[in-house]
Amino acid sequence: MSLYKILNGKIFFLLQVNRHVLYSYQACPAESNQARVINMLDLRKTKEIKLVDEGASGLFCIVPVSTDGNHPGYLMRADTQAQAQEWVHGLNRVREQEISKTPLETDRPVTQTANSCCSCCFPKRQRRGPAEREPLVK
């Protein structure tokens, strides 16, 4: 899924989805054949992707997950309302497919070990002396 423009016979990608990442490109200069990545957004880490009802037609919003839950989202604009609907549908479809394939680290339950306060703080392991080690070959 990609949004691009063709100028002087060259294709300029502006937005492109590759697996679970939405890439935003800067139009490449005339002397360069490669566009430069400006932003990347992991679609698995978004709360919602929706059409914007108010304002100009063709607007849609991508709201990422944030620590405080108050991120206003990224406002995107397609040329037409139909293209905006297509983007919202496509991005949501990709998002759901990728979430079902690879659960995020934050979706896994936090496990604690004995004698530790959290999953980050593990107790120090006691080192064995050379005589206490298991032989490599029996």
N, C-alpha and C positions, 0 to 999 in steps of 0.2 A: 504494500500500500504506500503510495507516494504522491506528493503534490509537487509539480515541477512547472517550469516555464521554459520555452524554447526561444532563444534569442540568437540571431545570426547563425542558425544551424547547430548551436550547442544546446545541450540539455542542462538546465540548472535545477537541481533538486533543492526545494525549500524545506519540505518536511518528508521524512521517510520513516517507516516502521520496519525494523529488523528484529525478529523474534519478539522480545518483550520490551524493547527500547524504542522510544520515539526520538529521532534525531532531528535537530533544527540546523540548517546550513545557512551560511552567509554566501550570497551570490559571489562566485569567484571572479577575480579581476580578469580583464580581457587577455592579459599575458599568461595567465595560469590556466591549466586544464583541470585543476582540482578545486572543489569547493571546500570551505573550512567549516568544521563542526562548531557551532556556537553553544548549543545546549543539548543535553541528553536527559530523558526522563524515563525512569523505569515504570512501565505501566502497571506492574504488579503492586507498586507502592502508591496507587491512587485510590482515593475514596470513591470518586464518581467522575464520570464523563457525561456531560449533559448539554442539551441545547439551551441557549439563553432566549427566554421568551420576550424580554423587553429590549428595546434598542433597534439597531440596524439588523436587517436580515442577514443570515449567514454566520451568526455568532454562535460559538459553543465554548464551553468552559471545561477545563481539566483541573480537578481539585486533588492535590496530592495529600497524602497522610502527613500530618505534622504533629509535633510533640504536644502542642497546646490545643490542637484541633480547630484552630481559628484561621487557617490559611485561606485567603480569599479565592485562590485558584488562578490559573493562567487563562486569559481570554484570547481565544483564537478566532480568526475570521476566514471563512471560505468565500469564494466569489458569489455563490448562490445559496439559497436555503437548502436546496436539494443536495448540494455538495456537503453542506454542514451536517445534514442528516446522515449522509453516507459515511462521513468521517466518524461521527459519534457511534454509529452502528458498528463500523469496522474496528474502531479502537476498543470498544467494549467487548467485541467478539475476541479480538486478540488477547485482551487482558484476561478474560475468563479462561481461555485455552491455556495460557501460560501459567496462571495461578493453579489450575488443575494439574499441570505437569510438574511444577516445581514449587512446593510450598516455601514461603519465606522463612527466614530465621526467626522472625518475630511471631510466627504462627505456631512455633514449636513450644511445648510446655517447658517451663524453667525447672530444671532438676537440681536438687541440692544434695551434696554429699554429706556424710557424717562429719562432724567437727568443722563445718564451714558455714559461713554466714550467707553465702549466695553461690551461684554457679561460677562466679569469677574467682572466688577465693577457695582454692583447694588446699587441704592440709599438706604439709611437707612430708614427702616420703622418706622413710628411714633407709639409709644406705646400708647395704650389707658389706661386710668385710670380705676379703678374697677367699677365706676358708668357708664362708657361708653361702657362696654363690653356687648355683646349680651348674653341673658340668655341661658343656656344649654337646659332647658326644658321650653316649652311655655304652 
